[in-house]
Amino acid sequence: MTFTVRLLPENLEFTVEHGQTVLDAAIRQQIPFPYRCRVGACGMCLCKKLSGEVSYQLEPMLTEEEQSQGWIFSCQAYAQTHLVLTWDE
C-alpha cells in the first residue's frame, strides 16, 4: 500500500511505500528533509503530524504530551494513512 505525505509550508508531496519509514521515502525521492542519525537519537527529523496516522516498530523517545501534540520521529515512523507534516510549531 502507498500513502502520500504532504510537507507544509513548502507544500511538497512524496509517497511512502508499505514497510518504508517516512524519512527513507523522503530521502529516496530527494525531498529535503533534515536528519543525521536515522535511529531517533538526534532529533533532527522530528516533525509535527497535522493529520494522518503513523506506527512504530519501537515506541519513540517522545513524552506523552509530545505525542498528543502530533510530534513524530520521521526516521522511525511508518505511514498508516496519508499524512500532512510540518516543522512549524
Secondary structure by P-SEA (a helix, b strand, c coil): cbbbbbbccccccccccccccaaaaaaaacccccccccccccccccccccbbbbbbcccccccaaaaaacccccccccccccccccccc
